[in-house]
Amino acid sequence: MKIILVEATCILTTRALRLLLREIFRCLRYDISISTFSLNLMIDARDKFKGFKEFEFKERCFMSIVDLITLSVFLGISPAVREAYNAYSKSEKKELTAYKIYIQSVCTIQKNATWWMLEVVPKLYKPDAGVYTSQLYKLLFMAPNLEEYRLDNWPGEAEFKITSEIPVHEESILRIFLIGLHKNLPLNGQDSLAIAETMIKKAAGLHPLLDKDFTLLYSDKAKQFLECVWELTAYTYPESIALPADYQPPSMAITASYWKAWQLLLIMSAHNPHHFGSLAWESYPTLRALMEMCITSQFVFPPSTLAATSEKLEEVRAQERQLAEIEKQEILEFESRLAAASSKQVITEKSSLLLSTITRMDPLGPLRCPPQAVLDQLKQMNMHYKLGHLLCRSRQPDFLLDILQRQGTNQAMPWLADLVESAEGSLSVLPVQCLCEFLLNDSLPLVESGPGGGKVIKKRKAGELLKHLQTILHHPETDAGSCLETLDYFLRRLSSLQSQARLQALSGLKMLVTPSVDSDDGMEVDDNDGGTRWLLEHLPALPCFPLAYQSIAAALRQACEIETDPATVSLYIRFLSQTCCAVSTNGGLSDLAVVSGGGGGGSLSDLADLALDMASVIVERSSLLPAILPGSQHIASISKEDQELTFQALLHVFNRYMLLVRQENNSCEYSATQDLINVVWGGGGGVGGGGAGAPPRESATLHILIVHAQIILLTYGSAHGNSELFNTLLLMWFPPGEELPRAYLVGTGTPNTNTGEEALLIPDWLKLKMIRSCVSVLVDSALRDLEPHQLVLFIQSFGIPVESMSKLLQTLDGAVRADLKSVADSVLDKNYMGQLVAVQHRRGASGGTIFAKALGLNVDLGGGLSLAGGHLSTQQALTSVAIPPRSTAVIPPNQEQLTYTVSPKLF
């Protein structure tokens, strides 16, 4: 400092002082901290030197200090720094630590320099306005006269390039703002914003160096930053003009500064997504729109991500027109008020000076349209500073994922392909949801059948993407969260109401879980398994499968209730049955880890959810069920082998579930729903019945749909040769020589109590299904204890096998013997009933003769047909008989109605 004071009195020349400084750095072999050296030059001289207040060359001393600080920055460029910078400029993968340390030191110098210029220089050196401004620009390497340093051909062009881009500390920017806001300092608001813009853009140019340990524009003072920015952009009218007291002038901003501020905030948001980005995304619609433009690389207004439909597009445009008109009227009125208080000039739209220079200051307000010049600048900024790339890398908050979720699966996203294509060699920086969406959109068109039944991925980028996602799923060291996110993105779409979305998700998921091999033509995915191995073998083999099983099972259960393709539903059911009790929540596999209802395996509640969902499919999807279960000639039926596999899979689920819930002397569980019943095996009264010494009884609290589903499932059995699983379930619900299980309503008022009211376990519509079955046990059970009116209704139903119809008619004969009057009262149309009996006899059914004789039914169908000796006397062909619709039995909700227009050929 003493040397500087001497130099200031012209004893030493400026050039001599510079040469001395260079010699010091050379002798120390660059082993000197330039930031510490510079900070010591900025100390308050009043504390060190007596008489400094009276020193007459303070301004020259100030300029010399700035000169030395600037030179020290150049002198800090060591050979190691120069080598590292050359490697960086050529994009060579070399060690860049020396260069990073150097520019961080310069960043610290600039932070200290802005503090010095704000707090020390105005009070200590008191330079005039021109000197203050020029020295500030020199400290920040923005001065146009830096060429004066080129003495002795130093610093050279290389040194100037190395110092051209420097990281910026948040305190540096905030102090520049405060200098611009300070009334006693010469820098105005627009100049302050221009300096901040230059500093921020220089730092943003270093984006290739950015990583978690090396930041360029880090700031956690977003609110303070924003407050300063809006204050600097504000338009203030001259204080000499007095506006009327009853007029409140609008809040206006200088247009050029206003849109420059948005660009600064956009860069800061890209580099500070957690602080700036989240605040912008939630509170600043205009800044959010600019961020979305950078993410999608579509610089049009309104952004396609905010106005995806033509209606929304027109709504945003109409809003902008309305706001622009309001803004124009406010500016004209404001300028007229100013003119009335000063020049008395009449202000019109043509004569206005403010319309083109100021704009409405409402940063938190509705989205505004940027000028076309600003959009063009944004496009160039996005390309040069990779703002969209930085915004896409953010996971907290995840801007890209928010856009994808808002767009949905039905919106076209052409920008997504460009985004993935531009992520050359860096797919990992994009969220897996984005990559999945790209693969989801291209999963159908990007594949073509290859030789041998394989599928060859023709697009190179799609092949790279597929390989990347497969690595995430198949590599045992992959983060579990990424695996779950990848699978979940496809699984959620399997239950979409749009068939195209389901098909795309299914195709994409199949490609992901199926191991691929490299081939000369690209990625070849083996597809010679008939479309089942990917789910039944490859998916359970994934390392993350134990952790992902619950979400997988939940998604497939939901898909079973939506999917319309029988083969796909069958595959889902077989997978759920195969894995329902094999997955342990602690990460291992077990055959049945929850027999006792506790411990670490798949919980009883999970199995109960599966049983209920399968029951819902069986009971409510009556049009689909015949296509996936055996014994049907459904037009969309899958192969008989797959039908049998599906049948056994469902039997396995219900057998395993009943094994767990059916226990001896099981107490009734409390529930607030009326859909639960308590089923008791072994006869007796209510749930609490059976006194001391009574044989132990088994009971289970079940959802009524699960009971009905099991009985419906049994109706698909064959007359002979059923499996062990089928026989076990059949014996459970229809034990030979014993009473059928009884059901009781579950108590809803007090835990572990029941109402004592018996519930109807097998309603009429279910009995009718049992009668239509080929399983004799079901038919006999359904015909047990039927009332005469039920028998009369059932005989009018169609689709009943001949053997079952014979039992029905014979039971009806027995009812006539027991209570002829009740049977007669149930028959409303004897002519119609006589035709029905005759037709059933024509089919080959026996019985019903006592019923026909007792009621005097006319069984003559014409053509010589008559009842003689208890059977039809001739076998001539019958003409079609139109029988009016008759109700048959109570049909459950969501069941398809039966057709009652009949001719004998239907039987």
C-alpha positions, 0 to 999 in steps of 0.5 A, a space after each residue: 500500500 505504501 508503494 501505491 501511495 508513493 506511485 500516486 505522488 509520481 515518484 514511481 511510474 505506473 509501468 514500473 509498478 506493473 513490472 515490479 508486480 510481475 517480478 514478484 509473481 515470477 519469483 514466487 512461481 505463482 505460489 500466491 493467492 491472487 484473491 488474498 492479495 487483491 483483498 489486502 489491496 482493498 483494505 480501508 487505508 484510514 486504519 493503516 495510514 495516518 493522514 490519509 484523509 488529507 491525502 490529495 491523490 486519493 482518486 489516483 491511488 484508487 485507480 492504481 489499486 484497480 490497475 493492480 487488482 486487474 493485473 494480478 488476475 492476469 498474473 495468476 494464469 500459470 502454465 498449468 492453468 493455461 494448459 487446462 484452459 487449452 484442453 477445455 477449449 478443445 473439448 479434450 478430456 483432461 484434468 481441468 482442476 487448475 483452470 477451475 481453481 483459477 476462475 473460482 479465485 477470479 470469482 472471489 476477487 470480483 465478489 470482493 471488488 463489488 463489496 469494495 466498490 459499494 461500501 468502501 470506495 464511495 466513502 474513502 476515495 470519493 471518485 467522480 462519476 466517470 472514474 467510478 464507473 470506468 473503474 467498476 467496468 475495469 474490475 469486471 473485465 468489461 472496460 473497452 480500454 483494457 488494451 492499455 495493458 498490452 505493454 511488452 505484448 502482455 497480456 496476450 490474446 490467450 490471457 484475455 480469453 481465459 478471463 473472458 468467462 468467469 463464474 459469478 457469486 450471488 453476492 456480486 450480482 446483488 451488490 451490482 443491483 444495490 449499486 444501481 439502486 443507490 441514489 448517490 452512486 452514478 450507476 443507473 438501473 439499466 446500466 446495472 442490469 446490463 452489467 448483471 446480464 453480461 456477468 451472468 451470461 459469461 458465467 453461463 458460457 462455462 456450462 460444460 464445466 458444471 457439476 455438483 461440486 463446481 457451480 457457476 451461478 449458485 444462489 439461494 436468495 431468489 426472493 431478494 434477487 427478484 425484488 432487486 430486479 423488478 425495482 431496477 426495471 421499474 419506470 419512474 416519472 420525474 419527481 418535478 411532475 405532480 400528478 392529481 391526488 385522486 389518480 394512482 399511476 399504474 406500475 410500469 416497467 421499461 420494456 427493454 429492461 423488463 424483458 432483459 430481466 426475464 432472460 436473466 431470471 431464466 438463466 438463474 432458474 436453469 442454474 438454480 432449479 431448486 430455489 429460482 426454478 421452483 419459485 418461477 414454476 409456481 408463481 411466475 407464469 411468464 417465466 414458466 412459459 419461457 422455461 417450457 420453451 427452452 425445455 421443448 425448444 419451441 419458441 412460439 407463443 403461446 407454448 404448445 405445452 401450455 396450449 395443447 388444444 386449439 380451444 386453449 390456444 385461442 383462449 390464451 391468444 384472446 387473453 393476450 389481446 385483452 391484456 395488451 389493450 388494457 395496457 395501452 389504455 393505461 399507458 395513454 392515460 398515464 402519459 396524458 396525465 404527465 403531459 397535462 402536468 408539464 407540457 400540456 401536450 395532447 397525447 394520442 396513440 400516434 404521438 405517444 412516446 411511452 407506448 413503445 418504451 414502457 410496459 405493464 409491471 405485473 410479473 406475478 400476473 397472467 402470461 404475457 407474449 414476449 416480443 419476437 426479438 426476445 423470442 429470437 434471443 431466447 432461441 440463441 441463448 438456449 442453444 449457446 447456454 444449454 438452458 433447456 438441457 439444464 432444466 431437463 436435468 433437474 429432478 427436484 423439482 422435475 419440470 420435464 416430468 410435470 410437462 409430460 404428466 400435464 400433457 398426458 398420453 393422448 397429446 402429441 409431443 413432437 418435441 420429445 423426440 427432438 429432446 431425446 435426440 439432442 441428448 447424445 451420450 447423456 440419456 442418463 440426465 433425462 428423467 426415466 419418465 421422459 425416456 419411457 414416454 419417448 419409447 412409449 410413443 415410438 414403441 409401435 412404429 419404431 419396430 418392424 418384423 425381422 427374420 425369424 420372428 424377431 423384431 429389429 429396432 430400426 432407429 439408432 436412437 431408439 435402439 440406444 434408448 432401449 438399451 439404456 432402459 434395459 440396463 436400468 432394469 436388468 443391472 443389479 446395481 441400478 438404483 431401485 427408485 429408477 427401476 420402479 419409476 421405469 416400470 411404473 410409467 408403463 404399468 399405469 398405462 395398462 389400465 388406460 381407457 384408450 386401447 391405443 395407449 394400452 397397446 403402446 404400453 404393452 409393446 414398450 414394456 415387453 421390449 424393456 423386460 425381454 433381454 436383447 442381443 446386439 445384431 448387425 442391424 440394431 437391437 433384436 428382441 426375441 419374440 418367439 415365445 408366443 408373447 408370454 415369456 416376457 411376463 411369466 419369466 423375464 419380468 420376475 427375473 428382474 433384480 428389482 422384482 421383489 421390490 416392484 411386485 406390489 405395484 406390478 400386481 396392483 397395476 395388472 389387477 386393475 388392467 384385468 378390469 379394463 383390458 378387452 383382449 382375452 389373451 392379454 387378460 388371460 396372461 395377466 391372470 396367469 402371472 398374478 396366480 403364479 406370483 401371488 404367494 411367492 414374493 416376500 416384502 423383505 426382498 426374498 422369495 418364499 413359497 408361502 410366507 404368510 400361512 399364519 397371516 404374519 411375518 415377512 411374505 406377501 401379506 394376507 391383505 395383498 392376497 385378499 385384494 387379488 382375490 377380490 379383484 379376480 372375483 370382480 372380473 369373474 362376476 362383472 365381466 360376463 362377456 369376457 369370461 367365456 373367452 378365457 375359460 374352458 367349455 365355451 365356443 366364444 367367437 374370441 376364445 383363446 386356445 384351449 390350452 390357454 383357457 385351461 391354464 387360466 382356469 387353473 390359475 384362478 382356481 389356485 388363487 381362490 384355493 390359496 386364499 381360502 386356505 388362509 382365511 378359513 380357520 376353526 372357530 374363527 371369530 367374526 371380524 368388525 367391518 363397516 361395510 355391508 359387502 362382507 359376510 361370515 361363512 360358517 361350515 358345519 351347520 348350526 346357528 349363527 356365528 356365535 352358535 354351538 354350545 359346549 361340546 359342539 364340534 369345531 366349526 370353520 368360518 371365514 369373513 369374506 366379501 360376497 363377490 369372492 363367494 359368488 366368483 368361486 361358484 361361478 368358476 366351478 360352473 366352468 368345470 367339466 362333467 368328469 376329470 376335473 383337477 385337484 384344485 377344482 375338486 378341493 374348491 367344490 368339496 369346500 362349498 358343496 360337501 357331500 352328505 353335509 349341509 351347505 355352508 351358511 352365511 351371516 351378516 357381519 356386525 357393523 356396530 360392535 367389533 367381533 359381533 354379528 347380527 344373527 341374521 342369515 344372509 342369502 349365500 346363493 341367489 337365484 341368478 347364481 343358481 341358474 348358472 349352476 343349473 346350466 353347468 355340466 357339474 352334477 353336484 352344482 346342479 343338484 345343489 341348485 335344485 335343492 329346496 327350490 320353491 314352485 315359482 322358482 322352478 317355473 321360472 328356471 324351466 323358462 330359461 335357455 342354455 340349460 343342458 339336457 341332463 340338467 333340464 331333465 333334473 329340473 323337470 323331475 324336480 318340478 314333478 315332485 313339486 306338483 306332488 307336494 303342492 299342486 296349488 302353488 305350482 299351478 298359481 305360478 304358471 300364468 300361460 298354460 299354452 306357452 308352458 305346454 310348448 316349453 315342455 314339448 320342446 324340452 322333450 324334443 331335445 331329449 329331456 325326460 320328466 315333466 309329464 306329471 306337471 303337464 298332466 296335472 295342469 292340463 297343458 297342451 303339448 301338441 306342437 303340430 305335425 302329429 306331435 302329442 304327449 303319449 305315455 309320458 313322451 312325445 309320440 313322434 320325432 318330426 321336425 319342428 317349426 320355429 315357435 316365437 315365444 314372448 320374452 319372459 323373466 327367468 330369475 334375478 340377474 345381478 348388476 353388470 350381467 348381460 341380459 338373456 335373449 328370450 326369442 326362441 326356436 327349437 333349433 336353439 336347444 
